Amino acid sequence: MCLLPFAALFLIFQGCKPDSEYEVTGNVSDGNTGLAVSNAKVYIDFSKLENGAYSNSFSNITETETDELGNYNVEFRAEKVVEYRVRVEGDAFFNVFDTLNRNEWLASESNEHSVLVYRDSKIKFHFYSSQSGITVLFKMMPHSENCGTCCSASNYVFGGIVDTTFTCPVYGNQTIEYELTRISGVQSSQETGQIDVYEDEVNFEYQIN
């Protein structure tokens, strides 16, 4: 405690913090390259008890930005906290939301929470064919999270005369492997390949013949 009147001045110079004051430091880096992400916005939110009831909504306590090494530091006061939430937003990166139990951070101590973020990239696919009788099964290997059908290991099926385009949101700064099976009558063949995703948007074009 830091409330002894005769020692207040001494404790201030010793850097003592009130029981409801918190300090959090951390680092934000690219989850695929490990490189620091500078100028990312870091928000500290919290949910709390109100009139004895738990509120499932979050309010912002404080915010800051990462430095050139991806590091951040915040200090804030909080009482009656149920959960904390760390939000990270960076240019060209997917937003991240990390929820923490209140017991994971301790008052009057230095707490740490680092975050991995992933580049917000897209693959634009174009499959086309002017002849019938050929079917193609296309499947990407596991590569990202929370990108719907683009993340699953299920096949995309294209057959006959087709000209289709679709876009998949994926984590950037990685190489994604794929399998492609070509079926014609009773014969089939398979090929594998890679898609390098190191830009905001990359194109993948395949002519079925």
Order of alpha helices (4+ residues) and beta strands (2+ residues): alpha-beta-beta-beta-beta-beta-beta-beta-beta-beta-beta-beta-beta-beta-beta-beta-beta
